[in-house]
């Protein structure tokens, strides 16, 4: 079932809360289309160029391509394609996939995170799984639980901490990677800071973005260098006590834990510390890629959590509908007790049921309640007392059950 909302602007601000998986696609046009199982599972409202959307189940959304998207939370996986404006996501519990976008600022991602074809910068605070980024303007990440694969970044790339490893290739700006739990392999990057890897470290055809850089690895370190190191001093420390240097006319094999080596008159300094062996050579295979095809990382995969949320929402909706029906029957019974009060238009505000996508309504037609005075010895509720009880119910000072008890007490 498709629900449509016509808009007044082609570049609206979209405020989205998604309690299931959601796939978003930017299209030409000035309307929002939501494909979802049932109408009560979605609300869409526009106000002054802002569109507020809440979906309580998995859905497909079509938005104007110039929309500025703000997602407070996505309880399932999220996929966004063909959006030319900024994307802000506070939290995605499942996977997050972005394709053909402008720029994005992401808070937390519970699953994996993939970005492809981002013309601007993409930043993410924390990712529970893995990251794949290709063809982006720039990228920054504070922390990931898994590994990172990145290729063709036009600007800077930074990764502060990763539980897994790193594969990186062709980064046009500066690269800064502070700490990795696994292996690191990179080609055609410019290091702008120290790099520490828990496993092996391999750098191919790289450069230094500052005068002094410290490389450390728990395993072996293999460096393949080009002309960018014509004025560099190397300080090697190998716990494996095997240091190999094959650069220009030099062919050295040192069975020692330390060795200093220099090319030309040193202007830059590279300190290399390995838990295993160290190898320094010229570039062996210039055309070989270290990052291969990553297209399989950009398919949308719904999370199991989304299905669980959907089942709970549907169950809660059924319970809410039953509760409304019961309350309506009880109110009809209360109206029959009112007798001379007259024909009142009574609707009940059921409070938090509105959060389930069920419209709320309020009392109407109930006049202000004057002070009540009961003639001495008179039994039964007066009209004024009945109106007072209804007014208290309207103001949520009493519940439907309490109102019934009051009517019964006044009739006795």
C-alpha positions in Angstrom: 0.0 0.0 0.0 1.4 3.4 -1.0 0.6 6.6 0.9 1.3 9.9 -0.7 1.9 13.4 0.8 2.1 16.4 -1.6 4.6 19.0 -0.5 4.9 22.8 -0.9 8.7 22.7 -1.4 11.1 20.6 -3.5 13.9 20.8 -0.8 12.0 20.0 2.4 13.6 19.0 5.7 12.6 15.5 6.4 12.4 14.4 10.1 12.2 10.7 10.2 11.7 8.1 13.0 11.8 4.5 11.8 10.8 1.6 14.0 11.6 -0.9 11.3 13.9 -1.2 8.3 13.6 1.7 5.8 14.8 2.1 2.2 14.9 5.8 1.0 15.3 6.9 -2.6 15.6 10.4 -3.9 13.4 11.1 -7.0 12.3 14.1 -9.1 9.0 15.5 -7.9 7.4 17.3 -4.9 5.8 14.6 -2.9 6.6 11.8 -0.4 5.6 8.3 -1.2 5.6 5.7 1.5 5.1 2.0 0.6 4.1 0.2 3.8 1.8 -2.7 4.8 -0.9 -0.8 6.7 -2.0 2.8 6.9 -2.0 2.9 10.7 1.7 2.2 10.7 2.8 5.5 9.2 2.1 9.2 9.9 3.3 12.0 7.5 2.7 15.7 8.2 4.2 18.8 6.5 4.5 22.1 8.4 6.4 25.2 7.0 8.7 23.1 4.8 9.4 20.5 7.4 8.0 17.0 6.9 7.5 14.8 10.0 7.4 11.1 9.2 7.0 8.2 11.7 7.0 4.6 10.5 6.2 1.7 12.8 7.1 -1.0 10.3 9.5 -1.7 7.4 8.8 0.5 4.4 10.1 2.1 1.2 10.2 5.9 1.0 10.5 8.1 -2.1 11.5 11.7 -1.3 12.5 14.7 -3.4 16.2 14.4 -4.3 16.9 17.8 -2.7 15.5 16.8 0.7 17.6 17.4 3.8 17.2 14.2 5.8 17.3 14.1 9.6 16.8 10.7 11.1 16.6 10.6 14.9 16.6 6.9 15.1 16.3 3.8 12.9 15.5 0.7 14.8 16.4 -1.5 11.8 18.6 -1.2 8.8 18.6 1.9 6.6 19.5 2.4 2.9 19.6 5.8 1.3 20.2 6.5 -2.4 20.2 9.5 -4.7 20.0 12.3 -2.2 21.7 15.6 -3.2 21.3 17.4 0.2 22.8 16.7 3.6 22.0 13.6 5.6 22.0 13.6 9.4 21.5 10.3 11.3 21.6 10.2 15.0 21.3 6.4 15.4 20.9 3.3 13.2 20.5 0.1 15.1 21.0 -2.2 12.0 23.2 -1.7 8.9 23.5 1.6 7.1 24.1 1.9 3.3 24.5 5.2 1.6 24.9 5.5 -2.2 25.0 8.5 -4.6 24.7 11.1 -1.9 26.2 14.5 -1.1 27.4 14.6 2.5 26.5 12.8 5.7 27.0 13.1 9.4 26.3 9.9 11.3 26.2 9.3 15.0 26.1 5.5 15.8 25.6 2.5 13.6 24.9 -0.8 15.3 25.7 -3.0 12.3 27.9 -2.5 9.2 28.3 0.9 7.4 28.9 1.3 3.6 29.3 4.5 1.6 29.6 4.7 -2.2 29.7 7.8 -4.4 29.6 10.6 -1.8 30.5 14.0 -3.4 31.2 15.6 0.0 32.5 14.6 3.4 31.1 11.7 5.4 31.7 11.3 9.1 30.6 8.7 11.6 31.1 8.6 15.3 30.8 4.8 16.1 30.2 1.7 14.1 29.6 -1.7 15.7 30.6 -3.8 12.6 32.7 -3.1 9.5 33.0 -0.1 7.2 33.4 0.1 3.4 33.9 3.5 1.8 34.6 4.1 -1.9 34.6 7.2 -4.1 34.0 9.8 -1.4 35.0 13.4 -0.9 36.5 12.8 2.6 35.9 10.4 5.4 36.3 10.5 9.2 35.5 7.8 11.8 36.1 7.8 15.5 35.7 4.1 16.3 34.6 0.8 14.7 34.3 -2.7 16.2 35.3 -4.4 12.9 37.5 -3.7 9.9 37.6 -0.8 7.4 38.0 -1.0 3.6 38.4 2.3 1.7 39.3 3.3 -1.8 39.3 6.5 -3.9 38.9 9.2 -1.3 39.5 12.6 -2.9 40.3 14.4 0.4 41.4 13.5 3.9 40.8 10.1 5.6 41.0 9.5 9.3 40.3 6.5 11.5 41.0 6.8 15.2 40.4 3.3 16.4 39.4 0.0 14.9 39.0 -3.5 16.5 39.9 -5.1 13.2 42.2 -4.2 10.3 42.5 -1.7 7.4 42.7 -1.9 3.7 43.1 1.5 2.0 44.0 2.6 -1.6 44.2 5.9 -3.5 43.6 8.6 -0.9 44.2 12.0 -2.3 44.4 14.0 1.0 46.1 13.2 4.3 45.6 9.8 6.0 45.6 9.5 9.8 45.1 6.1 11.4 45.9 5.9 15.1 45.2 2.4 16.3 44.2 -0.9 14.6 43.6 -4.3 16.2 44.4 -6.3 13.1 46.5 -6.1 9.9 46.9 -2.9 7.8 47.5 -2.8 4.1 47.6 0.5 2.2 48.7 1.9 -1.2 49.0 5.4 -2.5 48.3 7.2 0.7 50.0 10.1 2.5 50.5 9.4 6.2 50.0 12.5 8.4 50.6 10.8 11.7 51.7 7.6 13.5 50.2 4.3 12.6 49.9 1.4 15.1 48.6 -2.0 14.0 48.1 -5.1 16.1 49.0 -7.5 13.2 51.1 -7.1 10.1 51.7 -3.8 8.3 52.2 -3.3 4.6 52.5 0.1 3.0 53.0 0.4 -0.8 54.0 3.6 -2.8 53.1 5.9 0.1 54.3 9.3 1.3 54.9 11.1 4.6 52.7 14.1 5.3 55.0 15.4 8.1 58.7 15.3 9.0 58.6 12.5 11.5 56.3 9.4 11.5 56.2 6.4 13.8 55.1 3.0 12.5 54.4 0.1 14.9 53.1 -3.4 14.3 52.7 -6.5 16.4 53.7 -8.7 13.4 55.8 -8.1 10.3 56.3 -4.7 8.5 56.8 -4.5 4.8 57.4 -1.1 3.1 57.6 -0.5 -0.6 58.8 3.0 -1.4 59.3 5.2 -4.4 61.0 8.5 -5.2 59.1 10.3 -2.3 61.8 8.9 0.1 64.8 10.3 -1.6 65.7 12.3 1.6 64.6 10.1 4.5 66.3 8.5 7.4 65.0 5.1 8.7 65.3 3.8 12.3 64.4 0.0 12.4 63.6 -2.1 15.4 62.8 -5.8 14.8 62.0 -8.2 17.6 62.3 -11.0 15.0 65.9 -9.8 14.4 65.5 -9.9 10.6 65.8 -6.6 8.7 66.0 -6.6 4.9 66.8 -3.6 2.7 66.7 -3.7 -1.1 66.6 -0.1 -2.3 68.5 1.2 -5.3 71.9 -0.5 -5.3 71.7 -1.6 -1.7 70.9 -5.3 -0.9 71.2 -5.7 2.9 70.2 -8.4 5.3 70.7 -7.6 9.0 70.2 -10.2 11.7 69.9 -7.7 14.5 67.1 -6.0 16.5 68.1 -2.5 15.4 69.5 -0.8 12.3 69.6 2.8 11.0 69.4 3.4 7.2 69.2 6.6 5.2 68.6 7.7 1.6 70.2 10.9 0.5 70.4 13.8 3.0 67.6 13.1 5.5 64.9 15.7 5.8 62.3 13.3 7.0 62.5 10.5 9.7 60.6 7.2 9.8 60.8 5.1 12.9 59.7 1.5 12.3 59.1 -1.0 15.1 57.9 -4.5 14.4 57.1 -7.5 16.6 58.3 -9.7 13.7 60.5 -8.9 10.7 61.1 -5.7 8.6 61.4 -5.4 4.9 62.2 -2.2 2.9 62.1 -2.4 -0.9 61.2 -0.5 -4.0 57.7 -0.8 -5.4 57.3 -4.4 -6.6 54.1 -4.4 -8.6 52.9 -0.8 -9.4 49.6 -1.8 -11.0 48.4 -4.3 -8.4 45.4 -3.2 -6.4 45.3 -3.9 -2.6 41.5 -3.2 -2.5 39.5 -5.2 -5.0 35.8 -5.2 -5.9 33.5 -4.2 -2.9 30.2 -4.0 -4.7 28.7 -6.9 -2.7 28.8 -4.7 0.4 26.1 -2.4 -0.9 23.0 -4.7 -0.8 20.3 -3.9 1.6 19.9 -6.5 4.3 17.0 -6.3 6.8 17.9 -6.9 10.4 16.2 -9.5 12.5 15.5 -6.8 15.1 13.3 -5.0 12.5 11.0 -8.0 12.2 10.8 -8.2 16.0 9.8 -4.5 16.2 7.2 -5.0 13.5 5.6 -7.9 15.3 5.5 -6.0 18.6 4.0 -2.9 16.9 1.2 -4.9 15.2 0.4 -6.7 18.5 0.3 -3.4 20.4 -2.0 -1.9 17.7 -4.4 -4.8 18.0 -4.5 -4.3 21.8 -5.0 -0.6 21.5 -7.9 -1.0 19.0 -9.6 -3.5 21.5 -9.1 -1.0 24.3 -10.7 1.8 22.3 -13.8 -0.3 21.5 -14.2 -1.3 25.1 -14.0 2.3 26.2 -16.5 3.5 23.6 -19.0 0.9 24.8 -18.6 2.0 28.4 -19.0 5.7 27.5 -22.3 4.9 25.7 -23.5 3.2 28.9 -22.5 6.3 30.8 -24.4 8.6 28.4 -27.6 6.5 29.1 -27.3 7.4 32.8 -27.2 11.1 32.1 -30.9 11.4 31.4 -31.8 15.1 31.4 -28.3 16.4 30.7 -29.1 16.3 27.0 -27.4 15.1 23.9 -23.6 15.7 24.4 -20.9 15.1 21.8 -18.4 13.0 23.7 -15.0 11.9 22.4 -12.2 10.5 24.6 -8.5 11.3 24.6 -6.8 8.0 25.0 -3.4 9.5 25.8 -0.4 7.5 24.8 -2.3 5.5 22.1 -1.4 8.3 19.8 2.2 7.0 19.8 1.0 3.9 18.0 -0.2 5.9 15.1 -3.9 6.0 16.2 -5.4 9.5 16.0 -6.4 11.2 19.3 -9.5 13.3 20.0 -10.8 15.4 22.9 -14.1 16.2 24.5 -16.2 18.8 22.8 -19.6 20.2 23.6 -19.1 20.1 27.4 -19.8 23.6 28.9 -18.0 25.0 31.9 -19.1 23.4 35.1 -20.7 25.7 37.8 -20.4 25.0 41.5 -22.7 22.2 42.6 -25.3 22.5 45.3 -27.5 19.5 46.3 -30.8 20.1 48.0 -30.9 18.5 51.4 -32.1 14.9 51.2 -32.1 14.7 47.4 -30.8 11.3 46.0 -29.2 10.7 42.6 -26.7 12.7 40.6 -27.6 16.2 39.5 -27.0 17.4 35.9 -24.2 19.6 37.2 -22.5 16.7 39.0 -22.6 14.6 35.8 -21.0 17.5 33.9 -18.4 17.9 36.5 -17.4 14.2 36.3 -17.2 14.5 32.5 -15.0 17.6 32.8 -12.7 15.8 35.2 -12.4 13.0 32.7 -11.7 15.4 29.9 -8.9 17.0 31.9 -7.4 13.6 32.6 -7.9 14.0 36.4 -9.7 10.7 36.5 -9.9 7.6 34.4 -12.9 6.0 32.7 -13.1 3.4 35.5 -13.1 6.2 38.2 -15.8 8.1 36.3 -18.0 5.1 36.4 -17.5 4.6 40.1 -18.4 8.3 40.7 -21.6 8.0 38.7 -22.6 4.9 40.6 -21.8 6.5 44.0 -23.9 9.6 43.1 -26.9 7.5 42.0 -27.1 5.7 45.4 
